[in-house]
Amino acid sequence: MQRFGLLFRIIIAIALGIIVGIIANDWLIRLFATFNDIFGGFLSFIIPLIILGFIVPGIGYMGKGAGKLLSITALIAYVSTIFAGLIAYTAASNLYPSILSGQSLTMFNDPSGALLEGFLDFELHPPFEVITALILSFILGIGMAALKNDTLLKVFTDFRSIVELVISKAIIPLLPIHIFGIFANMTHAGQVASILQVFAVVFVMIILLHVLYLIFQYSVAGALSKQNPFRMLKNMLPAYFTALGTQSSAATIPVTLEQSKKLKVKDNIADFTIPLLANIHLSGSTITLLSCATAVLFLQGDSISFGSVFPFLLVLGVTMIAAPGVPGGAVMASIGLLESMLGFGPTMVSLMIALYLAQDSLGTACNVTGDGAITSITDSINNRWNISK
C-alpha cells in the first residue's frame, strides 16, 4: 500500500470507512474508535516534540550564512504566508454562510451522543504544552544562531531526524487507518453525507484560492522583473505537477530549482533561496489550513473573528517551518495551535486532519510553485540594492 500516494490512500480510507460504517456492527466500530483514541493520544504527545525538533534547528541554521539575503527572503516568505492566510479567512468568512448554509456538526460537541466510544479509556499527556514548546524553541533557536559552537545545534539536528522518522514511518502510514475509523464512525452515526458535501465545496474554494494567489504572486514577480507573469507560471508547471506526486516540497527541490532558473534569476540566488523556501514558504498549505479550520468551526456552530485569526496566523507562519518536506506535516505541526488558540477539540481535530490530508498535495504544489515567484522577487530586490554583497 505504501507504493501508492498519500492522497490515494486517504481516498481509499474514506471510501472503505463509509462502506464499513454502513454494514458494520457497534463492536467493530468501537474497535476502530479504540485505535483512534490511542493514535489521537500519541498525536497529542508528539506535537510538542515536532515543534521543538524542527523549529530549533530551523532558526539556528537560518541565523547563519547569507546575512541580509537570508533575512529578506525569509521576510518575504513570511509575509506571503500570512497574506495567503488572510485571503483564505476573508474568502471563507464571506462565502461559508452561503455555500455551507444548513450544514451542521454541532452533535459532535458530545461524542457520546452520536459517535461510538472505544473500549479503552486511553489518555496520554504530552511532555509539555504547545506554547511552552514554541517559546522554548524560539529561545534555543535564537541562542544557537548567536553561538559559534554548533554542538547543541547538531544534537537538535539529530533530534529532528528522529522526529521526521516517527512522522514518516509511524504517523503518516497510520493516518489512513485513523481517517478510516473516523469515517466509519461518522457513517455509522449517520453524518457522513454532510461531511462529503463539505469536502466538495471547501475543496473547490481552496483550489480557486490557490490559483488566484499564484497569479497574484507572479504578477508581483513579473512586475518587478519585467516579465510576463503567465509565462513565468508556465515555466513552473513541472514543479507543480512534481509536487502533486511527491507531496513534498523537499523532494521537489531539484525540479523547482531547475525551473526557477528559467525565470531569469541568477543561479546563485536560486541555489540559495529554493532550498530555504522549501522549508519556510507555505502559502498554499496556509490557505488550506485556514479554509479547513474555518469550515470545521462553522460546521461546529462556532464563529471565528479576525481578532483570533490574526494572532493564530502570526504564530502559524513561524510554526509551519516544523513541517519541512513531510507529507501531511503542516497539519501535524498546526494541531497544537488549533487546540490552544482556536479551541479545537479531539473530534474537530480529527475532521481537520481528514479535510486537510485529502488534498495535501495541492497545497504542496501551490507552495513550491510560489517559491519560484519569491525567488524572482528576491532576485529583483538584490539587483536593485545589491543586498547579497
C-alpha positions as CSV (number, residue, x, y, z in Angstrom):
1,M,0.0,0.0,0.0
2,Q,3.0,2.3,0.7
3,R,3.7,2.5,-3.1
4,F,0.5,4.5,-3.5
5,G,0.5,8.2,-2.8
6,L,-1.0,9.5,0.4
7,L,-3.8,11.2,-1.4
8,F,-4.8,7.8,-3.0
9,R,-4.6,6.1,0.4
10,I,-6.8,8.8,2.0
11,I,-9.4,8.5,-0.7
12,I,-9.5,4.7,-0.3
13,A,-9.7,5.0,3.5
14,I,-12.6,7.4,3.3
15,A,-14.5,5.1,0.8
16,L,-13.8,2.0,2.9
17,G,-14.8,3.8,6.0
18,I,-18.2,4.8,4.5
19,I,-18.8,1.2,3.4
20,V,-17.8,-0.4,6.7
21,G,-19.8,2.3,8.6
22,I,-22.9,1.2,6.7
23,I,-22.6,-2.5,7.2
24,A,-20.6,-2.9,10.5
25,N,-22.0,-3.6,13.9
26,D,-21.2,-1.5,17.0
27,W,-18.4,-3.8,18.2
28,L,-16.3,-3.3,15.1
29,I,-16.9,0.4,15.1
30,R,-15.8,0.6,18.7
31,L,-12.7,-1.4,17.9
32,F,-11.6,1.3,15.4
33,A,-12.7,4.0,17.8
34,T,-10.2,2.4,20.3
35,F,-7.4,2.7,17.7
36,N,-8.4,6.3,17.1
37,D,-8.2,7.1,20.8
38,I,-4.7,5.6,21.1
39,F,-3.5,7.2,17.9
40,G,-5.0,10.6,18.8
41,G,-3.3,10.4,22.2
42,F,0.0,9.7,20.5
43,L,-0.5,12.7,18.2
44,S,-1.0,14.9,21.2
45,F,2.2,13.6,22.7
46,I,4.3,14.0,19.7
47,I,3.2,17.6,18.7
48,P,5.4,19.5,21.1
49,L,8.3,17.3,20.1
50,I,7.6,18.1,16.4
51,I,7.7,21.8,17.2
52,L,10.9,21.6,19.3
53,G,12.6,19.3,16.9
54,F,12.0,21.3,13.7
55,I,11.9,25.0,14.8
56,V,15.0,24.9,17.0
57,P,17.4,23.8,14.2
58,G,15.4,25.8,11.7
59,I,16.0,29.1,13.5
60,G,19.5,28.0,14.4
61,Y,20.6,27.4,10.8
62,M,18.6,30.4,9.4
63,G,20.7,32.7,11.6
64,K,23.9,31.9,9.7
65,G,25.3,32.2,6.2
66,A,23.8,34.7,3.8
67,G,23.0,37.5,6.1
68,K,20.8,40.2,4.6
69,L,19.8,38.0,1.7
70,L,18.5,35.3,4.0
71,S,16.7,37.9,6.1
72,I,15.0,39.5,3.1
73,T,14.0,36.1,1.6
74,A,12.6,34.9,5.0
75,L,10.7,38.1,5.5
76,I,9.1,37.9,2.0
77,A,8.2,34.2,2.6
78,Y,6.7,35.0,6.0
79,V,4.6,37.9,4.7
80,S,3.5,35.8,1.7
81,T,2.3,33.0,4.1
82,I,0.5,35.4,6.4
83,F,-1.2,37.2,3.5
84,A,-2.3,33.9,2.0
85,G,-3.9,33.0,5.3
86,L,-5.7,36.4,5.5
87,I,-7.1,35.9,1.9
88,A,-8.3,32.4,2.9
89,Y,-10.0,33.8,6.0
90,T,-11.7,36.6,4.1
91,A,-13.0,34.2,1.4
92,A,-14.2,31.7,4.0
93,S,-15.9,34.2,6.3
94,N,-17.8,35.7,3.3
95,L,-18.6,32.5,1.4
96,Y,-19.2,29.8,4.0
97,P,-22.5,31.3,5.3
98,S,-23.8,30.7,1.7
99,I,-22.1,27.6,0.5
100,L,-22.3,25.8,3.8
101,S,-25.7,27.0,4.7
102,G,-27.8,24.4,6.5
103,Q,-24.8,22.2,7.3
104,S,-24.0,21.5,11.0
105,L,-21.8,19.2,13.1
106,T,-22.9,20.5,16.5
107,M,-23.8,17.0,17.5
108,F,-20.1,16.3,17.8
109,N,-19.8,18.6,20.9
110,D,-20.9,15.5,22.8
111,P,-19.4,12.4,21.1
112,S,-21.2,10.1,23.5
113,G,-24.5,11.3,21.9
114,A,-23.6,10.1,18.4
115,L,-20.1,8.7,17.9
116,L,-19.3,5.4,19.5
117,E,-16.5,5.4,22.1
118,G,-13.6,3.0,22.2
119,F,-13.2,0.0,24.6
120,L,-10.4,1.7,26.5
121,D,-10.2,5.0,28.4
122,F,-6.8,5.9,27.0
123,E,-5.1,9.2,27.8
124,L,-1.5,10.2,27.0
125,H,-0.3,13.5,28.2
126,P,2.3,15.5,26.1
127,P,5.7,16.2,27.8
128,F,4.8,19.9,27.8
129,E,2.3,22.4,26.4
130,V,2.4,23.7,22.8
131,I,3.0,27.3,23.9
132,T,5.9,26.1,26.1
133,A,7.4,24.2,23.2
134,L,7.1,27.3,21.0
135,I,8.7,29.7,23.5
136,L,11.5,27.2,24.3
137,S,12.1,26.6,20.6
138,F,12.5,30.4,19.9
139,I,14.9,30.8,22.9
140,L,17.0,27.8,22.0
141,G,17.0,28.6,18.2
142,I,17.9,32.2,18.6
143,G,20.6,31.3,21.2
144,M,22.1,28.7,18.9
145,A,22.1,31.2,16.0
146,A,24.2,33.6,18.1
147,L,26.7,31.0,19.3
148,K,29.7,29.9,17.2
149,N,29.7,26.4,18.8
150,D,27.5,24.1,16.8
151,T,27.5,21.2,19.3
152,L,23.9,21.8,20.6
153,L,22.7,22.6,17.1
154,K,23.9,19.2,15.9
155,V,22.1,17.5,18.7
156,F,18.8,19.1,17.7
157,T,19.5,18.3,14.1
158,D,19.8,14.7,15.0
159,F,16.6,15.0,17.2
160,R,14.8,16.5,14.2
161,S,15.8,13.4,12.1
162,I,14.3,11.2,14.8
163,V,11.0,13.1,14.8
164,E,11.0,13.0,11.0
165,L,11.4,9.3,11.2
166,V,8.5,9.0,13.6
167,I,6.3,11.1,11.3
168,S,7.3,9.3,8.1
169,K,7.4,5.7,9.4
170,A,4.6,5.8,12.0
171,I,2.2,8.7,11.9
172,I,1.8,9.1,8.1
173,P,1.4,5.3,7.4
174,L,-1.2,5.1,10.2
175,L,-3.2,8.2,9.3
176,P,-5.3,6.4,6.6
177,I,-6.4,3.9,9.2
178,H,-7.2,6.8,11.6
179,I,-9.3,8.5,8.9
180,F,-10.9,5.2,8.0
181,G,-12.0,4.9,11.6
182,I,-13.3,8.5,11.7
183,F,-15.5,8.0,8.6
184,A,-16.7,4.6,9.7
185,N,-17.8,6.0,13.0
186,M,-19.4,9.1,11.4
187,T,-21.2,6.9,8.8
188,H,-22.4,4.6,11.5
189,A,-23.8,7.7,13.3
190,G,-25.5,8.9,10.0
191,Q,-23.4,12.0,9.5
192,V,-21.1,11.2,6.5
193,A,-23.3,12.8,3.9
194,S,-22.8,16.3,5.3
195,I,-19.0,15.7,5.6
196,L,-18.8,14.7,1.9
197,Q,-20.7,17.9,1.0
198,V,-18.2,19.9,3.0
199,F,-15.3,18.2,1.1
200,A,-16.7,19.2,-2.3
201,V,-17.5,22.9,-1.7
202,V,-14.5,23.6,0.5
203,F,-12.0,21.9,-1.9
204,V,-13.4,23.8,-4.9
205,M,-12.9,27.1,-3.0
206,I,-9.4,26.1,-1.9
207,I,-8.3,25.2,-5.4
208,L,-9.6,28.5,-6.7
209,L,-7.8,30.4,-4.0
210,H,-4.5,28.6,-4.8
211,V,-4.8,29.6,-8.5
212,L,-5.7,33.2,-7.7
213,Y,-2.8,33.5,-5.2
214,L,-0.3,32.1,-7.6
215,I,-1.4,34.6,-10.2
216,F,-1.0,37.4,-7.6
217,Q,2.5,36.2,-6.6
218,Y,3.7,36.0,-10.2
219,S,2.0,39.3,-11.1
220,V,4.2,40.9,-8.4
221,A,7.3,39.0,-9.5
222,G,6.6,39.8,-13.2
223,A,6.2,43.5,-12.5
224,L,9.5,43.7,-10.6
225,S,11.4,41.6,-13.2
226,K,9.6,43.0,-16.2
227,Q,8.4,39.6,-17.4
228,N,5.0,38.1,-18.4
229,P,3.6,36.5,-15.2
230,F,1.7,33.8,-17.0
231,R,4.8,32.8,-19.0
232,M,6.7,32.6,-15.6
233,L,3.9,30.4,-14.2
234,K,4.0,28.2,-17.2
235,N,7.7,27.6,-16.6
236,M,7.0,26.4,-13.1
237,L,4.3,23.9,-14.1
238,P,6.8,20.9,-14.0
239,A,7.5,21.8,-10.3
240,Y,3.7,22.0,-9.6
241,F,2.9,18.6,-11.1
242,T,6.0,17.0,-9.5
243,A,4.8,18.2,-6.1
244,L,1.4,16.8,-6.8
245,G,3.0,13.4,-7.0
246,T,5.6,13.7,-4.2
247,Q,3.5,15.7,-1.8
248,S,6.9,17.0,-0.5
249,S,8.5,20.4,-1.0
250,A,11.9,18.9,-0.2
251,A,11.5,16.1,-2.7
252,T,10.6,18.6,-5.4
253,I,13.6,20.9,-4.8
254,P,15.6,19.7,-7.8
255,V,12.7,20.4,-10.2
256,T,11.8,23.7,-8.5
257,L,15.5,24.8,-8.7
258,E,15.8,23.9,-12.4
259,Q,12.6,25.6,-13.4
260,S,13.2,28.7,-11.2
261,K,16.4,29.3,-13.1
262,K,14.3,29.7,-16.3
263,L,12.7,32.8,-14.7
264,K,15.9,34.9,-15.5
265,V,17.2,34.8,-11.9
266,K,20.8,34.4,-11.0
267,D,21.9,30.9,-10.4
268,N,23.5,31.7,-7.0
269,I,20.2,33.3,-5.9
270,A,18.1,30.3,-6.9
271,D,20.6,27.9,-5.4
272,F,20.3,29.7,-2.1
273,T,16.6,30.6,-2.0
274,I,14.8,27.5,-3.3
275,P,16.1,25.0,-0.6
276,L,15.3,27.7,2.0
277,L,11.8,28.4,0.7
278,A,11.0,24.7,0.6
279,N,11.1,24.8,4.4
280,I,9.7,28.3,5.3
281,H,7.3,29.3,2.5
282,L,3.9,27.5,2.8
283,S,1.3,29.9,1.4
284,G,-0.7,27.1,-0.2
285,S,-0.7,25.0,2.9
286,T,-1.8,28.0,4.9
287,I,-4.7,28.7,2.6
288,T,-5.8,25.1,3.0
289,L,-5.4,25.1,6.8
290,L,-7.3,28.3,7.3
291,S,-10.1,27.3,4.9
292,C,-10.5,23.9,6.5
293,A,-10.2,25.2,10.1
294,T,-12.8,27.9,9.4
295,A,-15.1,25.2,7.8
296,V,-14.8,23.0,10.8
297,L,-15.6,25.9,13.2
298,F,-18.5,27.0,11.0
299,L,-20.0,23.5,11.0
300,Q,-19.4,23.2,14.7
301,G,-21.6,26.3,15.2
302,D,-18.7,28.4,16.4
303,S,-17.7,31.8,14.9
304,I,-14.1,32.9,14.2
305,S,-13.2,36.5,14.3
306,F,-10.3,38.4,12.8
307,G,-9.0,39.1,16.3
308,S,-8.5,35.4,16.9
309,V,-7.3,34.5,13.4
310,F,-4.6,37.1,13.1
311,P,-2.6,36.1,16.2
312,F,-3.0,32.5,15.1
313,L,-1.7,33.3,11.6
314,L,1.4,35.2,13.0
315,V,2.4,32.2,15.1
316,L,1.4,29.7,12.4
317,G,3.7,31.4,9.9
318,V,6.6,30.5,12.2
319,T,5.3,27.1,13.3
320,M,4.9,26.0,9.7
321,I,8.7,25.5,9.4
322,A,8.0,22.5,11.6
323,A,6.8,20.7,8.5
324,P,9.8,20.6,6.1
325,G,9.3,18.1,3.3
326,V,7.0,15.7,5.3
327,P,3.6,14.8,3.6
328,G,0.9,16.0,6.0
329,G,3.5,17.6,8.2
330,A,1.8,21.1,8.0
331,V,-1.4,19.9,9.7
332,M,0.6,17.9,12.2
333,A,2.6,20.9,13.2
334,S,-0.5,23.1,13.4
335,I,-2.7,20.8,15.6
336,G,-1.4,22.2,18.8
337,L,-2.1,25.8,17.7
338,L,-5.6,24.8,16.6
339,E,-6.3,23.4,20.0
340,S,-4.7,26.1,22.1
341,M,-5.6,29.2,20.0
342,L,-8.8,28.3,18.2
343,G,-10.3,25.9,20.8
344,F,-10.4,22.8,18.7
345,G,-11.5,19.6,20.5
346,P,-10.5,16.0,19.6
347,T,-13.3,15.5,17.1
348,M,-12.7,18.8,15.4
349,V,-9.0,17.9,15.1
350,S,-10.0,14.6,13.5
351,L,-12.2,16.3,11.0
352,M,-9.4,18.9,10.3
353,I,-6.9,16.1,9.6
354,A,-9.3,14.4,7.2
355,L,-10.2,17.6,5.4
356,Y,-6.6,18.7,5.1
357,L,-4.9,15.5,4.1
358,A,-7.4,14.7,1.4
359,Q,-5.9,17.5,-0.7
360,D,-2.4,18.0,0.9
361,S,-0.7,17.5,-2.5
362,L,-2.5,20.6,-3.9
363,G,-1.3,22.8,-1.1
364,T,2.3,21.5,-1.5
365,A,2.1,22.1,-5.3
366,C,1.0,25.7,-4.6
367,N,3.9,26.1,-2.1
368,V,6.6,25.0,-4.4
369,T,5.2,26.9,-7.4
370,G,5.1,30.1,-5.3
371,D,8.8,29.5,-4.4
372,G,9.7,30.5,-7.9
373,A,7.8,33.8,-7.5
374,I,9.6,34.5,-4.2
375,T,12.9,33.7,-5.8
376,S,12.3,36.1,-8.6
377,I,11.2,38.8,-6.2
378,T,14.3,38.3,-4.1
379,D,16.5,38.4,-7.2
380,S,14.9,41.7,-8.4
381,I,15.4,43.2,-4.9
382,N,19.0,42.1,-5.0
383,N,19.6,43.5,-8.4
384,R,18.3,46.9,-7.3
385,W,20.0,47.1,-3.9
386,N,22.8,44.6,-4.2
387,I,22.0,43.1,-0.8
388,S,24.0,39.9,-1.3
389,K,27.3,41.8,-1.1
